[in-house]
Amino acid sequence: MNIKKIGIAGCGQMGQGIALLSAHAGYQTTVSDLNEELLHKGQNAIHSQIMKDIARGRLLRRDEEIIHGNLTGTTRLDDFADCDLVLEAIIENMDEKKKLFAQLDRICKPQTILASNTACLSIAEMAMATNRQDKFIGIHFFNPVNVMTLLEVVVDVLCSEETIQSVKTFGESLGKSVIVVKDEPGFVVNRLLGPFILEAIRILESGIASKEDIDTSMVLGCNHPMGPLRLADFIGLDTLYYITTCLCKEYQDNRYAPPLTLQRMVQAGHLGRKTGKGFYEYEQHHNSNFEHMPRYQDKYGDTLNLRAIIGP
């Protein structure tokens, strides 16, 4: 299928990045959110990111006009009716995702591919909420979308080869390196990364080494660009908690069980770089997502009973 028009359901942190990248690549892109207030905040965040990327040399001044020319905002799912691909980037809650996909299945043309940006939930279960299981797929971007080059394309047994190839071509057109993975909890990256970061937290809890020395050991000993505790802050401690909790439940494996330190930090709202404090402290200008914390509470509060959880 030749993908030309993209719909993105959700204008939070991940939706913003995907929308920016899609519009910059020349796709007619429509991004939605629940109401005008949330949509406006998301659009402002996209514009701010464009300005930052121009200042850093990642974008040229003319790219701003290209992006804004290709990007449209909406609060109506009906505006996705003629899209070739609609990607969901909403709350990481299975019931909410299935509800959305059932609506999109009724709205979108029969040829439309539906996709989820989930970090760990079952693609097959979401697909069963639609009548187009062969045109349903996972497209897992990594944060920040405009910087991280990997794209996990997640397929279940009902996904057609045509859908897989169309989505791979789409991902590569965005400048991503695409890997195709089976629909198993955590896919590849999070299944590997979760135990690695959690073990670093356990080492810190045991007093074997300081946070700085734990991070230095992996930077200088394994040539990692940053240590596991600083990486956890960058990912978001709430995101890490949610993903590893899901993996622990799915695999019944204590390697994925969040340590008490992580649980307490999330309960206290110390979520890492985005809130200004995690394992390390950060300047206030990194606190841009803090004002959205009540929204994230709705996101995972029913599952984890925590104050704030951010999206995938």
N, C-alpha and C positions, 0 to 999 in steps of 0.2 A: 504493500500500500504506500502511496506517495503522500507523506505527511506534510501538510502546509499550514494548517490552522491548529493551534494548541490552546487547550483550556486548562487552567490550574485552579483547583478548588482549595482555597485557603491562602490567605495573604499574610501569614505569620513569617517567622524567620526563614524557614525553608522555602515556602511558597514565593517569598520575595526574591530569593536568590535564583530559583528556577525560572521565574518570570523574566527577570533581568537577562539571564543567559539566553533564554529562548528568543526574546525580542531582539537581542543583539545579533543573534545568528540569522535573523531575517524572517523568522516565523511570525505570522499574525497571532498575537498572544492575548488571551483574555484571562484575567485573574479575578477571582471572586472572594468575598468574605461575607460574614453573616449580616452585617449592617454597614451603613455609611461611615460610622465612626471608625470601626475597625479597618475598613477598606481604605479610608483616608490616611490612617496611621501607617498602614502597609505601603501605600503609594509614596508617602513622605519618606519612609525608610529606604525605598528603592531609589528615590532621587538622591538621598544623602549618600547612598553607596556609590552611585554613579559619580558624584562629585569627588568622593574619596579615591575612587579608582582612577579618575582623570588626574588627580593630584599626585598619585603614586606612579603614573605612567602606564597603568594597566589598560586604560581606555584613552582614546583620543577625543578631543572636543566634539568632533563630528559624530562620534558614536552616541552621544547624548541624544541628538536629533533622531538617529536611527532607532534607538530603543524606545523613545517616547512615541515615535510615529507608528511603531508596531504594537504598542502595548495599550490595552483597554482594561478598565476596571468595571466591575459589576457586582450587584448583590442578587442577581437573578440567575438561577441555574439554567433557565430557558435559553440564555445567551450562549450556552455551550452546544446548542442543537446541531450546528453545522461544523463543529470541530472534528478534526481527523483523529486527534488524541486528546483525552482528558485525563489529567494526572491529579490525584488526590493528595493533598498535603495538609490534612486537618488533624484533629486530636488523635492521639494514639489509643483509640478505644474501638474495639471490634464492632460493638453494636452501632456506634455512630457511623463508622465507615460503611457497614453493610446498608444502613439506612440511606446514606448518600448514594451509594452505587445503585441501589434499587431505583432511586429517582433518576439518576443519570441514564440508566438503562432504558427507561421510558422516554426520556427527552432526546437522547442522541440518535443520530441516524444509524442504521444497522451496521455500517462499515466502521464506525468509530471504535478505536481501541481505548479501553479503560485501564487505568494503571494506578497503583498505589506506591507512595514513597515510604511506606512503613519500614521501620528498622528491624522488626522481629516478628510481626504478626503473620498469620497464615494467609498466603495469597489465595489458596484454594478455597478457604472458607469465605473470603470476600467475594470471590468469583461466583460462588453458588447463590449469591443474592441477585445475580443477573441471569439473563438468557443468552449471554454471549461468552461462555467460558473459554472458547477458543480465541477470543479477542481480549482476554484479561491477563494482566502481567504486572510484575513488580518492577519499579524503576527506582532504585535506592541511591539518591544523591548523598554526598557527604558535605558537612558544614566546615568552612564556608563554601557555598556552592561555586562561587566565582574563582576559587583558588584550588580546591581539591579536584584532582583530575580523574579519580576513579569513579566508575559507575557500575553498580551491581544490578544486572538484569536478572530478575528472579522468575523462574518458570515452574509451573506445576504440570501434571501429566496431561491436562486438557488443552493447554496453550498450543496454538498452531505454530508451525515453523514459519509461516508467512508473518505472523505477528512478531515472533522473535526477531526475524531479520529486519523488519520495518523499524522496530524499536532500537536495535543495534545501530542501524544507519542513522537514526535520529540522534542517539547518544554521541556517536562519532562526529556528527555535524556540529555538535556543541563543543568539540575539542576534548571529549572525554575518552579515556581508555576503558573499554567495556569488557567486563567479565560476565559470563552467563553461569548462574548458580541454581541449584535445585531449591525448591520451596521447603527448606528446613529452618527451624527457629534460629535466629541470629545470622543466617546465611553464612558468609565466610568471615568478614571483617569483625563483626561484633562477637561471633563465637570464639575467635582467637583473642581479641582484644580484652574482653571482659575479665577472664581469669588473670591475665597479665596485670591489669591495673589493680584488681582486687587484692592480688598477692602483694603488690607494693604497699597498699594500705595496711595489710596485716603485718608486714615487716615494720612499718611505722608504729603500729599499735604495740608491737612486742618490744620496742625500744632498741632494736638491733642497730638502727642508724637513723640519722635525722632526715627530714624531708629533702633537704638540699643534697645530702650525700646519696640518698636513694636515687634522686634524679640524675646527679652527676655520674653515678655508676653506669647508668644506661646510655647517657650521652657520650661519655668518653670510653666506656667499655664495650659498647655495642654499636656505636656510631648512630644512635637515634637522634633525630633533630631536637627532641625535647624529652624530658623524663616523664615517667608514667603519672606522677602526681600533678605536675603542671599540665599534662595532657588531659587529665581528668577535669581540672579546672576549666580548660578550654572547651571540652565537650559539654560540660555542665554536669554537676554532681547529681542533680535530679534525673537527668537523662540517663546517666550511668546507672543509677539506682533502679530506674524503671526497667531498662533493658536487661540487666542482670537478674532482677527479680523474675521477669518473664522466662528467661533461660533456665533459671534454677527450677522453676515450676515445670517447664516442659521436659527437661532432661533428668529431673530428680537427681541433680548432681550438685554437691555442696561447693564445688569449685566456683559456682556462680552465685553463691549466697553472699549478699552484701554485708560487709563487716559492720559492727555497731557504730564505729566512727563515722562511716558514710551515712548511715541512717540518721544519726544525731545531727550531722551537719545539714542534711536536707531538711529535717524538721525545724532547724533554726533559721532556715532561709539563706544559709551560706552556700550558694550554688556554684561558686567559682567566679570566673572572669566576668560574667554578665551581671553579677550582683556586687562586684567589687571585693568579694572575700570568699575564699575557699580554703585550700591548703596554703595558698599565698594570698596576699592583699594586692589590689589593683587600683589604679587611679580611677577617679569618679567617671571619667568619660567612657570607661568600659561598661558602665552601668545602664546602658540604654534600654535593656529589656526589663529592668526592674519594675517599671510602671505597669507592665502587663501581668504581674504575678497573679492577680485574682483570676484572670483568664486561664492561666495554666493550672490553677487550683481546680477549675471545672474539668480540666483535661484529664487528670489522672487521680484526682482526689478520691473518687469513688473506689479506686483500686488500691491505692497505697495509704489513704488517710493521712496525706501529708499536705503541708500548706501550699506548696507550689511545685508544679512539674512542667517543664518546657517541652516543646514539640521536637519531633524527629528531624 
